[in-house]
Amino acid sequence: MIAVISFTDKGRQLSGRIAAAFPAERWCFHTHTDDAAKPFLSVTDLTAGLFDRVDALVFVCAAGIAVRSVAPHLRSKAEDPAVLVVDDCGKYVIPLLSGHIGGANALAQELAAAIGAEPVITTATDAGKAFSPDCYAESHNLAIGDLSAAKAVAAAVLDGEPVGFVSRLHGYALPDGLSPEGLCRTGICITESTQDSPFTTTLQLFPRNYVLGIGCKKGTSAEQIEAHVQHCCAVGGIPAGRLRACATISLKAQEPGLLTFCRRHRLPLVTYTAEQLMAIDGVFSASAFVRETTGADNVCERSAVLCSGGRLLVRKTAANGVTAAIAQDAESITQVTAV
């Protein structure tokens, strides 16, 4: 979801054009609003409420206002939503944060085309039309193992240094601008192993081929969910960044804490009815209480297996009102080649 925030009457009109082109929630300052928008009094309070709930914040105002509004909430490029600013006259669209991983650069291009503006892209790899490890990882559904290694690869590309590439998995061709595995100091390795480092500085990219199945009590916070999911991932030795989806029962489709957790980690929330969950075969940790409450005898294990089509790697673990399990995608189990 995109939230568009405006302050003036010109901004209000422009926000309407943006909402006509994209599925967006419009917020207009209370003195310059209309029936199709939600009014606000304080942009500080508004930003605090939206930051963990939306995929992108589009400010129609001066860049300084946008920067000061989001500054208290910034965590990392891996978690923050896309943040863009558009001037009142609709001449320029500038991505400020999460250009690659959060999709702000791509959204800026699309938004500019929709309203007849000019996108102003300032990230060095985009400006120089060079290979971007962040963009490559996102477009191929790969998790970045180490952001500092990603920065090193991007710096090497911009400096004209040869950057190597090797994949231990099927289906990943040599990207334009990179070199086959050889005598390169810096390189990318697509792998399943955290120990696989063929270059002096190796950016490991891992397939997102695990599904998190989850159940939780009503009102469970995103922080409680986060803590237990991290524990569950640690039990299985699976980095949280390798999760590609979160699955649960349809009763939890609008659970606020779960929705916030999924947005923070950019995970789609996939839901199933109790009947769908009970229809799949397998041996699961059954609970009579859960069956009576939800209609399914196990939510986390069944939803993980149903969504992945594969097998359970981490069985049900429970703490603080949260149950979690992790399954691996069926098609990824046979993808690994020898190191």
Steps between C-alpha positions, in 0.01 A plus 500: 500500500616853414419795724500843334535798734434859388486840668375761249212525257734437206634200687148376565418510129824323413439232762167431330679443169745266670218303664327470162810327360595284800312329782573762765371634827479879490571720802452878466570773754167588663480848345547362146311172471203348319245224546722234341792568737565458870584822688793531741616762748857389578730346239720375784217295646380391157843374392542311828175315433570427134869408501457134598171457319566599137742397227568854381460856626463767231530854637367777276700782655853629557761229552595640841153434639514139385849445642412639843175303509656158438836552678390375847372173353790388280649158573681363192473479122391139544191599700401861427217568255565688178495876560453744211437871467312680222499877471167685513511575128560139403825568316730259683474166678794426731551170682657577838523162671497126417573566134587142408384254766188698585424577135503880529700549179267282295195668652647842419532401133140374489361796692684752285364338184146506640497872588736631231785579737875441486646231729814613680698184582813566704630150581837461327435166328173627351646835396789323328281217369730249667431160657332531841524204740192623688291513182630164382411337831151649505420413139612139551333453840832456678592598853813708561728329748701806605415860414864605545601248233230639272648848546846364416371342179322821397816702570711260292255528210511880512882497520520286186646203689412153364230338714463123494185293494431137582176314566468166677132491407333441165337781304729797566688619191807724507373861526621760250806681630620222731772239443494121530655363818874561480769729638265773620547655842130574541209290382150361541418143595146364482500218749323310777805503729621784720849346474516534120742789433694458173620863496702704748191715544196287423144624487293191574151502354260238632176381343188601687363148509353464846146564620413606853180352637363693792217514750445756775254613762286804426683822581849352485749777422738509206787501750379175660467341157843629398669354809348156452562486126866586561514213750334265253746597225792451739376150586507410130819691419303702244564877458171689524583669169453169321129488578291569189151495653306479823202265508217470749129433539253745347375593848828691543492685168447838672702444817681837550819364655537235232440752220762733647752216530443399136537856374823549689646192335327553164329163526169432328242364745334191351186373673301178482167385634485234768361261242796557269745445782333179616488361145876455467669172590782470749594448861440818699508601867127489561322702769139437597474853641625659177261280300206613713605866477598528133369189326853374426702283740825679413537835327872568474622161371211441263511852350878483452477168316198604293660827388842348425383175347809355668606357831524622857848594617404656832198354675263694721662713768290711737561795732320816613183427305682427173547167322734469203634237260715516186476295181724494190363541148474167322664616177807639677596172669668364184648828374843484665814417300834398646734764641 
